[in-house]
Amino acid sequence: MTSVAPNDYDSFAEAYVAHTENNLVNAHYARPAMLALAGEVAGRRILDAGCGAGALSAALRERGATVTGIDTSPAMLALAGRRLGDDAELHLADLGGPLPFDDGTYDDVVASLVLHYLEDWGPALAEMRRVLRPGGRLIASVDHPFVACTFGDSRPDYFATTSYTFDWTFGGQSFPMRFWRRPLHAMTDAFTAAGFRVTTISEPQPDPAARELFPDEFRDLSTKVCFLFFVVEVPPSAESA
């Protein structure tokens, strides 16, 4: 049997979307938290970095934003195109390299559960800052560093940037995943080194409306950390000069 490379979303795109479309962690926790941090987005130009199948893009567009999506997975982009329509602006792009956009194109960048795939945040954050206008925002979520340190057979060095792996199982088939964990101070240091100003660090609760849908899971998620959310801003030109 041919082995699957880690993080190969093309190999499980349909199964991933079916699993995450209406589940607790994604549909009633991660996405609502990102939308709440984004606030009023009508008329704003937003880049969805790591858009996947476009669920967050669709929600932002429903709120009046003009959204561009990028992802490294052609299969996920195809699903996003199916969801968002033929007029959707979607690009195949790797956050580790240059983005195909001019300086200052966007008012916001959203990066939902994306940065923890990267060993080095520096190049990606530099590009996100470049494509944001002065005063623009990056709204990002990652695995909470306290949770990431629980993965694996032995306790890792919290202060080191290390990788961790596990399998995701969809439809009875397992797919290998690889992520990178780093301490909280390394995250905030990376943002400031890229020229951002940290304005919000959030550990939100799941949507209360999900309590009746997922009573046992809801209680567990509402009493433990899962993801960590940030809002960081590009200083206005007068301050960054």
SEPATOR-627672 format. One line per field, with one value per residue: x, y, z of N, C-alpha, C, O in turn; chain; residue in three letters. Coordinates in pm, whole numbers, plus 50000, padded with zeros to 5 digits. Layout:
<recs>
n_c1: [X,...]
n_c2: [Y,...]
n_c3: [Z,...]
ca_c1: [X,...]
ca_c2: [Y,...]
ca_c3: [Z,...]
c_c1: [X,...]
c_c2: [Y,...]
c_c3: [Z,...]
o_c1: [X,...]
o_c2: [Y,...]
o_c3: [Z,...]
c: [A,...]
r: [ALA,...]
</recs>
This chain:
<recs>
n_c1: [50084,50055,50223,50103,50192,50267,50010,49872,49631,49497,49448,49244,49042,48756,48652,48744,48607,48344,48355,48415,48232,47996,48068,48152,48404,48510,48288,48135,48302,48585,48541,48325,48463,48671,48518,48394,48614,48691,48480,48286,48280,48191,48242,48518,48836,48950,49193,49188,49393,49502,49255,49116,48826,48663,48477,48502,48560,48318,48143,48247,48207,47930,47883,47947,48206,48477,48634,48936,49079,49344,49530,49726,49638,49510,49275,49124,49086,48929,48694,48634,48581,48351,48178,48182,48140,48178,48282,48451,48757,49026,49335,49615,49860,50155,50215,50472,50616,50648,50356,50097,50019,49979,50153,49988,49726,49512,49265,49236,49384,49295,49390,49321,49389,49635,49905,50039,50130,50374,50724,50888,50770,50841,50886,50619,50467,50589,50514,50236,50213,50312,50115,49907,49733,49846,49751,49601,49477,49586,49424,49442,49454,49574,49690,49665,49947,49975,49817,49938,50172,50099,50088,50229,50460,50642,50709,50756,51016,50899,50987,51113,51098,50929,50839,50532,50345,50053,49774,49494,49167,48932,48631,48715,48972,49312,49516,49831,49946,50134,50260,50379,50495,50534,50648,50435,50554,50729,50555,50432,50665,50737,50531,50575,50835,50789,50673,50422,50168,50061,49731,49519,49484,49323,49119,48867,48524,48322,48043,47750,47509,47560,47547,47324,47338,47575,47616,47794,48052,48057,48069,48321,48491,48440,48565,48833,49145,49192,49235,49432,49386,49461,49471,49647,49803,49899,50095,49967,50071,50200,50300,50464,50661]
n_c2: [49880,50223,50474,50763,51102,51323,51555,51566,51698,51666,51397,51340,51527,51545,51380,51513,51758,51668,51577,51804,52002,52051,51998,52013,52134,52268,52395,52513,52637,52706,52850,53035,53181,53303,53467,53632,53773,53904,54080,54356,54331,54419,54542,54521,54411,54090,53843,53503,53297,52985,52865,52631,52438,52655,52739,52939,53158,53177,53250,53499,53638,53636,53823,54054,54103,54124,53854,53676,53362,53143,52840,52541,52307,52159,52003,52088,52354,52316,52224,52452,52626,52507,52558,52839,52943,53020,53273,53319,53429,53244,53098,52887,52858,52875,52931,52946,53076,53355,53561,53599,53878,54235,54486,54595,54518,54414,54452,54286,53979,53647,53362,53067,52812,52746,52837,52662,52458,52530,52536,52759,53070,53314,53390,53359,53534,53774,53805,53817,54054,54228,54227,54345,54651,54961,54969,54744,54411,54095,53802,53522,53170,52897,52569,52546,52622,52492,52267,52146,52054,51823,51620,51318,51065,51133,51406,51712,51964,52258,52511,52487,52482,52237,51945,51759,51461,51286,51071,51147,51024,50935,50807,50549,50532,50616,50910,51059,51332,51632,51873,52186,52293,52564,52785,53022,53279,53273,53282,53539,53691,53634,53758,54031,54064,54051,54291,54342,54450,54322,54291,54144,53850,53553,53312,53157,53055,52776,52814,52891,52795,52542,52372,52203,52044,51901,51777,51635,51663,51940,52025,51928,52068,52330,52357,52325,52425,52464,52580,52869,53213,53502,53856,54068,54373,54579,54856,55192,55404,55637,55561,55350,55452]
n_c3: [50000,49918,50093,50264,50251,50526,50625,50384,50242,50004,49986,50159,50144,50088,50292,50517,50507,50529,50790,50944,50886,51038,51299,51655,51734,51509,51366,51568,51739,51660,51410,51477,51674,51530,51362,51548,51649,51420,51383,51263,50924,50682,50360,50378,50258,50251,50307,50308,50446,50389,50327,50295,50242,50227,50424,50626,50464,50325,50531,50605,50367,50355,50548,50426,50339,50100,49975,49934,49871,49965,49934,49989,49886,49605,49592,49811,49738,49514,49633,49776,49566,49466,49675,49698,49445,49089,49057,49264,49409,49410,49496,49435,49662,49864,50198,50285,50094,49855,49828,49582,49552,49557,49753,50048,49979,50124,50388,50603,50714,50755,50930,50996,51209,51086,51104,51273,51114,51025,51061,51080,51141,51037,50745,50645,50807,50741,50474,50502,50646,50453,50251,50377,50442,50595,50934,50903,50987,51119,51186,51371,51445,51639,51744,52092,52290,52538,52509,52289,52399,52524,52345,52225,52344,52541,52764,52607,52563,52670,52595,52355,51995,51846,51655,51622,51579,51469,51392,51191,51172,50939,50827,50886,50787,50830,50845,50825,51024,51072,51290,51429,51740,51970,52230,52402,52423,52208,51995,52021,52002,51738,51595,51662,51566,51297,51253,51350,51584,51880,51971,52076,52265,52280,52449,52376,52453,52342,52110,52279,52183,52095,52304,52351,52127,52143,52414,52598,52479,52466,52735,52803,52622,52698,52939,52913,52759,52406,52135,52050,52006,51812,51759,51563,51465,51186,51236,51196,50923,51015,51260,51198,51046]
ca_c1: [50000,50133,50213,50058,50278,50196,49937,49830,49488,49437,49412,49126,48967,48612,48623,48771,48498,48226,48373,48428,48131,47900,48109,48163,48531,48528,48170,48074,48408,48692,48491,48260,48563,48737,48422,48375,48733,48690,48382,48216,48371,48128,48323,48661,48903,49006,49263,49174,49519,49472,49108,49055,48707,48597,48369,48521,48544,48175,48082,48292,48142,47791,47883,47973,48347,48528,48728,49025,49127,49461,49555,49826,49575,49417,49147,49049,49045,48817,48576,48602,48518,48216,48098,48178,48095,48279,48341,48538,48899,49098,49469,49703,49976,50218,50248,50616,50678,50585,50215,50077,49938,50055,50162,49874,49603,49403,49237,49254,49418,49256,49470,49256,49451,49728,50046,50104,50191,50501,50833,50933,50662,50895,50852,50475,50420,50641,50429,50104,50226,50333,49992,49811,49749,49871,49633,49533,49483,49596,49347,49499,49434,49668,49679,49712,50076,49961,49763,50037,50274,50048,50096,50352,50481,50720,50683,50858,51068,50801,51050,51171,51007,50943,50728,50459,50268,49950,49688,49352,49092,48805,48574,48790,49105,49398,49602,49933,49952,50252,50245,50491,50456,50630,50593,50356,50639,50785,50450,50422,50791,50733,50444,50639,50951,50738,50623,50285,50142,49963,49621,49429,49510,49191,49090,48721,48436,48240,47913,47653,47400,47599,47537,47223,47376,47689,47621,47914,48168,48052,48119,48465,48558,48421,48644,48973,49195,49202,49307,49468,49349,49532,49454,49766,49779,50006,50082,49942,50197,50266,50371,50562,50764]
ca_c2: [50000,50345,50556,50900,51200,51400,51677,51560,51722,51616,51257,51323,51653,51525,51324,51617,51854,51602,51564,51933,52099,52085,51941,52111,52207,52359,52474,52582,52691,52776,52949,53148,53263,53386,53568,53729,53859,53988,54186,54409,54317,54466,54633,54498,54315,53992,53727,53383,53224,52849,52873,52499,52426,52784,52765,53071,53255,53194,53324,53638,53698,53660,53943,54171,54119,54073,53754,53600,53245,53071,52713,52458,52183,52176,51939,52176,52471,52274,52223,52593,52680,52453,52627,52985,52981,53040,53406,53329,53447,53140,53081,52787,52931,52820,53039,52954,53151,53484,53560,53663,53997,54358,54541,54670,54482,54367,54513,54180,53842,53547,53240,52980,52682,52732,52864,52550,52369,52589,52537,52898,53163,53440,53424,53372,53658,53887,53820,53864,54196,54302,54241,54422,54796,55016,54956,54617,54312,53951,53729,53389,53071,52784,52480,52610,52560,52403,52142,52085,51988,51696,51519,51241,50972,51196,51549,51787,52090,52361,52631,52458,52463,52096,51891,51646,51391,51190,51037,51180,50912,50969,50695,50428,50540,50708,50997,51116,51477,51683,52012,52243,52363,52662,52851,53143,53397,53264,53328,53685,53745,53624,53864,54163,54067,54075,54428,54352,54488,54229,54363,54052,53707,53506,53171,53168,52943,52737,52879,52833,52726,52404,52293,52098,51955,51817,51803,51584,51729,52082,52043,51903,52176,52457,52359,52301,52501,52387,52664,53004,53308,53630,53965,54153,54482,54657,54994,55294,55448,55740,55498,55255,55523]
ca_c3: [50000,49909,50212,50241,50315,50629,50590,50244,50241,49881,50003,50245,50143,50100,50423,50617,50503,50585,50935,51012,50842,51143,51428,51762,51742,51395,51330,51681,51827,51588,51314,51545,51744,51430,51316,51656,51655,51299,51404,51146,50810,50559,50280,50397,50170,50342,50255,50390,50425,50428,50326,50291,50157,50215,50519,50687,50355,50297,50642,50594,50251,50393,50632,50343,50303,49972,50027,49848,49943,49918,50002,49921,49840,49493,49621,49900,49660,49429,49719,49804,49447,49460,49777,49682,49311,48986,49064,49381,49381,49484,49442,49491,49712,49983,50292,50305,49986,49823,49793,49451,49571,49574,49888,50099,49909,50211,50518,50704,50679,50853,50919,51093,51230,50975,51136,51341,51016,50983,51158,51091,51108,50988,50607,50627,50871,50663,50356,50545,50678,50328,50172,50455,50443,50729,51018,50878,51095,51102,51286,51355,51550,51636,51860,52214,52325,52653,52458,52200,52480,52574,52241,52224,52455,52646,52776,52532,52618,52636,52542,52224,51882,51810,51578,51679,51476,51506,51279,51186,51116,50876,50756,50912,50730,50904,50765,50915,51033,51141,51331,51505,51864,52021,52349,52379,52400,52073,51904,52026,51949,51592,51545,51674,51477,51161,51244,51399,51722,51936,52037,52145,52281,52323,52476,52379,52479,52225,52095,52374,52112,52069,52427,52335,52017,52183,52558,52664,52421,52500,52871,52801,52551,52768,53062,52879,52645,52282,52041,52096,51900,51816,51664,51560,51370,51125,51284,51094,50860,51095,51368,51145,50969]
c_c1: [50088,50113,50173,50149,50199,50128,49890,49679,49422,49386,49287,49036,48818,48575,48643,48655,48371,48234,48364,48316,48041,47940,48126,48288,48547,48409,48115,48176,48509,48639,48417,48358,48635,48644,48400,48494,48738,48591,48312,48311,48309,48216,48473,48712,48981,49073,49246,49294,49504,49322,49041,48936,48619,48486,48382,48507,48397,48108,48122,48223,47995,47776,47928,48117,48372,48645,48806,49077,49252,49476,49661,49765,49480,49279,49062,49002,48929,48687,48535,48533,48375,48125,48077,48135,48209,48348,48435,48683,48977,49231,49540,49832,50024,50257,50396,50687,50607,50438,50192,49989,50029,50059,50031,49741,49485,49390,49262,49310,49365,49335,49421,49323,49549,49873,50115,50153,50333,50604,50879,50820,50712,50855,50702,50422,50469,50555,50289,50108,50237,50202,49882,49839,49792,49743,49557,49558,49511,49521,49382,49462,49530,49632,49736,49844,50067,49907,49867,50144,50226,50057,50231,50368,50559,50692,50793,50910,50973,50865,51115,51061,51030,50820,50658,50369,50160,49864,49549,49282,48956,48755,48652,48929,49186,49491,49702,49935,50077,50234,50371,50438,50570,50567,50519,50445,50702,50682,50442,50550,50792,50645,50514,50762,50909,50677,50479,50282,50032,49856,49528,49489,49385,49188,48938,48652,48365,48107,47812,47540,47432,47583,47439,47259,47483,47707,47748,48041,48173,48109,48270,48539,48550,48500,48792,49016,49207,49287,49337,49450,49421,49469,49579,49750,49910,49992,50046,50073,50271,50349,50480,50673,50892]
c_c2: [50125,50430,50698,50995,51275,51524,51680,51574,51673,51474,51237,51446,51633,51475,51428,51716,51794,51596,51699,52032,52145,52029,52052,52197,52307,52452,52557,52637,52771,52883,53063,53238,53355,53498,53674,53824,53951,54103,54226,54409,54366,54568,54612,54393,54218,53880,53613,53293,53083,52830,52737,52496,52550,52814,52903,53181,53283,53277,53471,53708,53726,53785,54067,54194,54071,53982,53688,53482,53188,52942,52637,52333,52211,52115,52027,52301,52437,52271,52365,52657,52632,52526,52774,53031,53014,53175,53423,53343,53352,53113,52965,52857,52869,52936,53049,53035,53282,53466,53641,53788,54118,54399,54612,54638,54462,54448,54414,54055,53754,53420,53145,52844,52649,52741,52747,52442,52412,52582,52679,52989,53287,53475,53444,53502,53781,53912,53868,54012,54279,54327,54315,54572,54841,55017,54827,54516,54171,53887,53582,53299,52955,52688,52552,52543,52467,52266,52070,52009,51855,51585,51448,51157,51034,51346,51627,51906,52201,52477,52609,52453,52322,52050,51781,51588,51304,51165,51094,51063,50959,50846,50566,50425,50646,50783,51065,51269,51517,51832,52055,52319,52454,52730,52979,53263,53393,53308,53481,53751,53741,53731,54000,54173,54094,54214,54444,54401,54397,54308,54272,53912,53649,53355,53158,53040,52901,52811,52814,52757,52580,52314,52176,51999,51855,51827,51756,51653,51876,52106,52026,52021,52308,52466,52336,52392,52408,52464,52799,53099,53441,53730,54051,54253,54534,54800,55088,55352,55550,55677,55405,55323,55534]
c_c3: [50000,50034,50174,50316,50422,50570,50444,50236,50112,49898,50087,50247,50165,50239,50532,50622,50563,50738,51007,50981,50955,51279,51531,51749,51629,51375,51444,51780,51746,51495,51383,51618,51647,51384,51423,51666,51533,51313,51276,51026,50679,50488,50293,50299,50259,50264,50354,50358,50480,50435,50328,50197,50161,50314,50584,50583,50327,50406,50638,50478,50279,50479,50556,50305,50160,50006,49914,49930,49881,49999,49922,49859,49724,49521,49712,49826,49567,49509,49755,49685,49431,49559,49742,49544,49218,48994,49183,49338,49470,49416,49512,49533,49842,50074,50320,50199,49960,49786,49665,49458,49593,49721,49924,50034,50004,50340,50631,50637,50790,50825,51028,51096,51117,51020,51204,51244,50980,51094,51186,51048,51033,50845,50585,50687,50795,50540,50393,50578,50550,50255,50249,50443,50582,50812,50998,50987,51041,51219,51269,51472,51528,51750,51982,52258,52445,52609,52372,52278,52538,52471,52245,52350,52570,52648,52703,52612,52575,52562,52405,52118,51830,51732,51656,51572,51540,51383,51299,51120,51066,50801,50771,50853,50802,50810,50858,50908,51111,51167,51406,51625,51907,52141,52312,52349,52262,51969,51903,51974,51796,51531,51550,51584,51333,51146,51287,51544,51774,52010,52115,52149,52347,52342,52489,52421,52350,52225,52190,52306,52085,52190,52411,52225,52059,52335,52626,52612,52460,52640,52876,52738,52628,52898,53039,52764,52524,52179,52107,51979,51922,51720,51676,51447,51311,51176,51170,51044,50944,51207,51317,51070,51050]
o_c1: [50185,49999,50206,50181,50078,50180,49871,49607,49303,49290,49230,48963,48760,48477,48567,48610,48300,48132,48311,48309,48013,47854,48116,48280,48594,48426,48054,48141,48518,48687,48443,48339,48659,48687,48387,48475,48786,48615,48281,48412,48372,48260,48550,48641,49069,49018,49285,49295,49495,49268,48922,48945,48510,48407,48283,48448,48357,48026,48039,48186,47941,47669,47945,48148,48298,48746,48749,49116,49267,49438,49683,49833,49379,49177,48941,48891,48841,48582,48416,48438,48288,48008,47966,48096,48323,48459,48492,48727,48994,49239,49527,49904,49946,50324,50442,50807,50516,50401,50261,49895,50142,49979,49972,49651,49371,49487,49303,49285,49386,49346,49475,49317,49546,49956,50237,50213,50405,50576,50905,50779,50633,50796,50662,50342,50397,50527,50231,50018,50180,50181,49776,49954,49775,49638,49459,49648,49466,49551,49354,49441,49562,49555,49843,49851,50144,49946,49882,50199,50306,50035,50334,50297,50544,50657,50911,50854,50967,50803,51165,50946,51137,50712,50716,50322,50176,49881,49493,49332,48877,48828,48655,48999,49135,49539,49663,49926,50121,50197,50456,50346,50688,50445,50540,50415,50727,50719,50445,50544,50840,50678,50512,50790,50985,50634,50419,50382,49921,49887,49465,49538,49347,49245,48886,48711,48349,48064,47789,47482,47342,47602,47468,47216,47483,47808,47805,48125,48281,48188,48339,48639,48643,48503,48870,48933,49229,49395,49274,49491,49439,49419,49613,49689,50015,49886,50091,50174,50394,50453,50579,50771,50990]
o_c2: [50131,50455,50746,50971,51290,51588,51788,51474,51642,51434,51128,51468,51698,51521,51432,51754,51860,51608,51707,52138,52264,52013,52170,52320,52419,52574,52662,52680,52893,52997,53179,53360,53472,53613,53793,53944,54065,54213,54142,54480,54353,54666,54681,54300,54260,53827,53625,53223,53063,52785,52727,52546,52549,52906,52976,53285,53398,53363,53559,53825,53827,53846,54173,54296,53988,54028,53649,53499,53185,52936,52664,52261,52279,52171,52038,52348,52520,52312,52396,52733,52707,52552,52825,53147,53032,53192,53530,53279,53377,53107,52947,52910,52816,53030,53150,53061,53318,53368,53740,53802,54104,54353,54680,54723,54490,54503,54452,54029,53782,53377,53144,52769,52539,52660,52733,52343,52339,52618,52716,52987,53357,53580,53536,53571,53880,54027,53951,54087,54387,54437,54343,54614,54767,55061,54802,54532,54134,53914,53524,53346,52920,52722,52612,52421,52372,52163,51948,51911,51782,51469,51512,51177,50992,51405,51611,51942,52235,52536,52704,52422,52291,52109,51718,51660,51256,51231,51089,51008,51016,50788,50483,50325,50754,50729,51122,51327,51446,51908,51973,52401,52425,52733,53036,53341,53498,53364,53543,53856,53834,53789,54074,54281,54152,54251,54549,54393,54396,54384,54316,53862,53690,53279,53149,52932,52983,52864,52693,52666,52501,52192,52064,51884,51740,51882,51830,51696,51931,52198,52101,52069,52389,52571,52328,52431,52288,52419,52837,53069,53485,53693,54100,54223,54533,54859,55067,55350,55550,55729,55383,55258,55590]
o_c3: [50075,50076,50065,50433,50410,50479,50388,50224,50112,49831,50087,50344,50252,50298,50629,50731,50638,50806,51117,51045,50968,51366,51499,51752,51651,51368,51421,51891,51761,51498,51351,51623,51677,51369,51392,51687,51544,51262,51192,51027,50574,50548,50226,50262,50335,50168,50470,50257,50601,50536,50358,50084,50103,50291,50594,50611,50310,50377,50666,50489,50234,50482,50615,50243,50107,50060,49812,50045,49759,50116,49804,49786,49742,49480,49692,49848,49545,49459,49763,49701,49387,49529,49755,49527,49260,48944,49202,49242,49590,49293,49633,49449,49921,50030,50373,50212,50034,49721,49642,49380,49641,49803,49841,50032,49968,50393,50741,50520,50908,50711,51138,50999,51060,50978,51195,51288,50911,51208,51300,50932,50971,50824,50514,50625,50785,50505,50323,50543,50541,50203,50193,50434,50679,50765,51068,51069,50933,51335,51164,51584,51415,51840,51975,52261,52454,52664,52382,52229,52596,52504,52265,52449,52684,52546,52735,52716,52457,52475,52345,52149,51777,51742,51745,51484,51653,51280,51408,51022,51141,50721,50680,50867,50832,50710,50960,50800,51202,51077,51442,51612,51883,52153,52205,52259,52203,51866,51797,51910,51731,51428,51452,51531,51255,51036,51263,51616,51720,52102,52211,52048,52456,52264,52600,52423,52259,52328,52181,52365,52055,52181,52453,52228,52015,52380,52706,52690,52484,52659,52945,52793,52623,52961,53134,52681,52539,52142,52207,51866,52036,51613,51784,51345,51375,51159,51057,51114,50945,51244,51387,51033,51002]
c: [A,A,A,A,A,A,A,A,A,A,A,A,A,A,A,A,A,A,A,A,A,A,A,A,A,A,A,A,A,A,A,A,A,A,A,A,A,A,A,A,A,A,A,A,A,A,A,A,A,A,A,A,A,A,A,A,A,A,A,A,A,A,A,A,A,A,A,A,A,A,A,A,A,A,A,A,A,A,A,A,A,A,A,A,A,A,A,A,A,A,A,A,A,A,A,A,A,A,A,A,A,A,A,A,A,A,A,A,A,A,A,A,A,A,A,A,A,A,A,A,A,A,A,A,A,A,A,A,A,A,A,A,A,A,A,A,A,A,A,A,A,A,A,A,A,A,A,A,A,A,A,A,A,A,A,A,A,A,A,A,A,A,A,A,A,A,A,A,A,A,A,A,A,A,A,A,A,A,A,A,A,A,A,A,A,A,A,A,A,A,A,A,A,A,A,A,A,A,A,A,A,A,A,A,A,A,A,A,A,A,A,A,A,A,A,A,A,A,A,A,A,A,A,A,A,A,A,A,A,A,A,A,A,A,A,A,A,A,A,A,A]
r: [MET,THR,SER,VAL,ALA,PRO,ASN,ASP,TYR,ASP,SER,PHE,ALA,GLU,ALA,TYR,VAL,ALA,HIS,THR,GLU,ASN,ASN,LEU,VAL,ASN,ALA,HIS,TYR,ALA,ARG,PRO,ALA,MET,LEU,ALA,LEU,ALA,GLY,GLU,VAL,ALA,GLY,ARG,ARG,ILE,LEU,ASP,ALA,GLY,CYS,GLY,ALA,GLY,ALA,LEU,SER,ALA,ALA,LEU,ARG,GLU,ARG,GLY,ALA,THR,VAL,THR,GLY,ILE,ASP,THR,SER,PRO,ALA,MET,LEU,ALA,LEU,ALA,GLY,ARG,ARG,LEU,GLY,ASP,ASP,ALA,GLU,LEU,HIS,LEU,ALA,ASP,LEU,GLY,GLY,PRO,LEU,PRO,PHE,ASP,ASP,GLY,THR,TYR,ASP,ASP,VAL,VAL,ALA,SER,LEU,VAL,LEU,HIS,TYR,LEU,GLU,ASP,TRP,GLY,PRO,ALA,LEU,ALA,GLU,MET,ARG,ARG,VAL,LEU,ARG,PRO,GLY,GLY,ARG,LEU,ILE,ALA,SER,VAL,ASP,HIS,PRO,PHE,VAL,ALA,CYS,THR,PHE,GLY,ASP,SER,ARG,PRO,ASP,TYR,PHE,ALA,THR,THR,SER,TYR,THR,PHE,ASP,TRP,THR,PHE,GLY,GLY,GLN,SER,PHE,PRO,MET,ARG,PHE,TRP,ARG,ARG,PRO,LEU,HIS,ALA,MET,THR,ASP,ALA,PHE,THR,ALA,ALA,GLY,PHE,ARG,VAL,THR,THR,ILE,SER,GLU,PRO,GLN,PRO,ASP,PRO,ALA,ALA,ARG,GLU,LEU,PHE,PRO,ASP,GLU,PHE,ARG,ASP,LEU,SER,THR,LYS,VAL,CYS,PHE,LEU,PHE,PHE,VAL,VAL,GLU,VAL,PRO,PRO,SER,ALA,GLU,SER,ALA]
</recs>
